[in-house]
Amino acid sequence: MITIIHGTEEILLKERLQEELGKFARKHPDVTAEIYDVADEQQWTACQQALKTAGLFSTTQCIVIKHYS
């Protein structure tokens, strides 16, 4: 599932992200979120690698991408 949270109100965005991460954590307690700020070149490379390694039969992942535009 892909969820996009977008807007200009930073406080509301952070609250909504925490809400979504909380829902995910309750549903998948053994999975931790990986957060990437793709404005940073190193994190962009790490994010790409994380997305490439997610296969059809792999375990559940939670990848948060910040500043994707």
Secondary structure by P-SEA (a helix, b strand, c coil): cbbbbbcccaaaaaaaaaaaaaaaaaacccbbbbbbccccaaaaaaaaaaaaaccccccbbbbbbcccc
